[in-house]
Amino acid sequence: MFSAQSLHSVLSRLIEPPRTESLRASKLRLQDLGALTPDEKLTPLGYHLASLPVDVRIGKLMLFGTIFRCLDPALTIAASLAFKSPFVSILNHVSRFESSNVFIQQQNAVVTCSVLHITILILFFSLHCLHVNAVLVKKVQL
């Protein structure tokens, strides 16, 4: 429907069109993810991402999880990206009581994204194993 028109011409007709800077940043982000070509055409990846009702980064993670047959961990990480990190929440509670160490704690909480995602994945699977073990113990006791 809009394939013959540029993004700017289509979006400029909206009731509240996005700012030019926002549009440029979005195009760069989609190009960096491999969803949009430099001439503003969707790539095959872009077509698949457009059909998913999630952020493009999360959608790409889900698609690649499917392709590489590791969907369960990919979906766990995708779900964790949709919410605030549990480590940030813990840090906020601790810093209320230890105001003198807030800066040090915040510096320690800065972790690279990949390590944080893997940590959340390990935490999830550990809790899942504990739950499964608890269910098995109950069945054995009966």
N, C-alpha and C positions, 0 to 999 in steps of 0.2 A: 504494500500500500504506500509506504513512504520511501521505498528503496531508491527512487529516482531523485530524492531531495536530500539536502544536507541536514545534519542534526540541528544546526543553528536555525535554518529556515523553518523546520518543523516546530522546534521548541519555542521559537520567538512568537508563535501564534497562540501560545497558552495564555490563560487569564493572568497568571503570575509567572512570566518566563524566568528561568534561572539567570543568575548573573553570568556574564561572559567568562569570568575567572572560574566560577564553579563548573561551567560547561567544559572549559579547557582542562581543568583538573580531572574531571570524570572521564574525558576522552583518553587522557594520558594513563589513567588507572586501568581502563579497559584494554588499552593497547599493551600495557605492561603485563597484564594477565593473559594476553593472547586471545582476547575475545573480540577485538576490533582491529581492522587493518588501518594503515595510515590514511587510506582514502575513505574512511568511515563506513566500511562494509563489515557486517558480522562474519566472523570466522565460523567454521563448524562448531568449535568450542563455544563461541558466542551464542549460537542458536540453541545449544543445549542449556547454557546458563540462563538464557532468557525464559526458558520454560519452567525454571525452578523458582519457587516463591521465597528465596533466601538471598542474602547478600552474595555478591559474585565470588568473593574469596571463599566463603563457606561452601557455595555451590561447586566451585572448582575442587575443593578438598573432597567433597562427597563424590564427584564424578571420578576423580583420580583414585579414590578409595575403592570404587567399584571396578575400575579398569585393572588395578593392581591387586585385586582380590584381598583387600584388607579393609572392608567396609565397616566392620564393627569398631575398630579403633578410630577410623576416620570419622564415623558418626559421633563417637564419644567426644572426640576433640571438637568437632563442629558444634555439638551441644554446649560444651564448656565455653566456646567463644561467644555464644549468644547471651551469656550471663556474666555478672561481675565475678572476678576471680575470688575464690575462697581465701586465698592468701592475702589479698588486699583487705578483705573484711576482717580477718584476724588481726592484721597489722593495725587497723583503725581502732579495734577494741583495746589492744595492748597499749597503744600510744596514749590513750586517755589516762591511763594510770601511771605511765612512765614518761611524762612530758619532757624530762631532761634528755632522754635518749631518742626522741622522735626523729631527729635528722639522721642519726646512725641507723635506726630501724628502717627508715624509708630508703636509704642508700642500699641496705642489705636486701630490701625487697625488690630492687630492680634486677630482674633476671631476664636473660634473653628469652624470646618467645618460644623457641623450640624446646628449651629445657623446661619451661613452665608447662607447655602442652604435654610433654612426655611425663612430667610429674603428675599432672592431673589424670592422665591416662592410667598410670601405675596406681594412683590412689583409688580410682574408680574400680579397677580390676581387683585390687586388694580387698576393698569393701564388698565387692560381689562375691569373691571367694569366701570371705568370712560369713556372708549370708548363706551361701550354699552349704558350707560346713555346718552351720547352726541348724539348718533344715535337716541335714543328714543325721546329726546327733539326735535330734528329736525323734526321727523315725526309728533309729536304733533303740532308743529308750522305750519306745512303745512296744 
